[in-house]
Amino acid sequence: MPAASQLLLPLCLGLLLPPRAPGCLDCFSTPQQRLRVCQFFLGHASSRHVACLGALQAAFLPHAQLVVGVAEMEKLKDVFSNVIFSLEQKGMAKVPYQVAVPEAVARIQPELAQLKPAPACVPPCGYQKDAQVYKCASCSRVECQLPLDCPVEDVWKNEGERTTLTCRVPFQTPPDVRHSWKFVKDLRTRDLSLFRDLHPGASSSIVLRPTRGSHRGTYACQLAQEDDVLARNYFYLNVTASSQGAETELQDMFRAVLQSPAGRGAEGRLPGLSELLAEPDSLHKRNVVLLMVGLALSALLGTLLLGGVCRWAMGRP
């Protein structure tokens, strides 16, 4: 038979068969392979190839809607590849296809029953590889239709407390998963263009100790494996001011004053008391703290000057 005829014959025979959805046998064998099975049973010149192909189609129709976990896909492929090979052997042995085909269907039932389903998709987010399924009705893999970005989770802390943020998802992740952290100050958002990088690497948690007002904002943790992003967690840290936080801020300001270089010009001059009180926001917390620091330093300077004068006076004859 010419090569062109061999290529066109399966197509022509396929057009003679009634339309139907693909099944597992169609997914894991070609039209040429199925035609060759019928040729083994009936010979190349038989006029009953269409009837044989129709019998194959009808016999494996119950498996057209089979769905298995994608991890079992190779086993499923082996099952139907072995079906084709077994039918070819039966055809060469001159077993009628009316007998061989039902026997092949019955023989694969225990094997198909052992194939495991995929775990269920776990909402609300994430690329869940293990939950992918293979559908014989479409001969394709189907993923969970879930977004990569998880909802923003609120975390409430007082200033001075310890904050631990841990990147978790409700589904199984591979052992080689990578974590990377990002942060945007004061905003509650999932717009990654606004974030700056924090901690690339393998750490699944970050610790803020102590928590400060400057830590307020959204933290994003991305889980990835090779080039695949598995999920993104978002935490909005709400920081409540406390007396401990005010003391910490006062300590930082006092330390900054002590460490500042001497001899600053007018640009570095601290405002006077009258200037502070003249401000419209003079009773704001930060101004009160500055006033307290100024008064404390003034008292310390006055004490040192008074002590120096006394020592000078007592040292005179």
Secondary structure, 3 states (H helix, E strand, C coil): CCHHHHHHHHHHHHHHCCCCCCCHHHHCCCHHHHHHHHHHHHCCCCCCHHHHHHHHHHHCHHHCCCEEEHHHHHHHHHHHHHHHHHHHHHHHCCCCHHHHHHHHHHHHHHHHHCCCCCCCCCCCCCCCHHHCEEECCCCEEECCCCCCEEEEEEEEEECCCCEEEECCCCCCCCCCCEEEEEEEECCCCCCHHHCEEEEEECCCEEEECCCCHHHCEEEEEEEEECCEEEEEEEEEEEEECCHHHHHHHHHHHHHHHHHCCCCCCHHHCCCCHHHHHHCCCCCCHHHHHHHHHHHHHHHHHHHHHHHHHHHHHHCCC
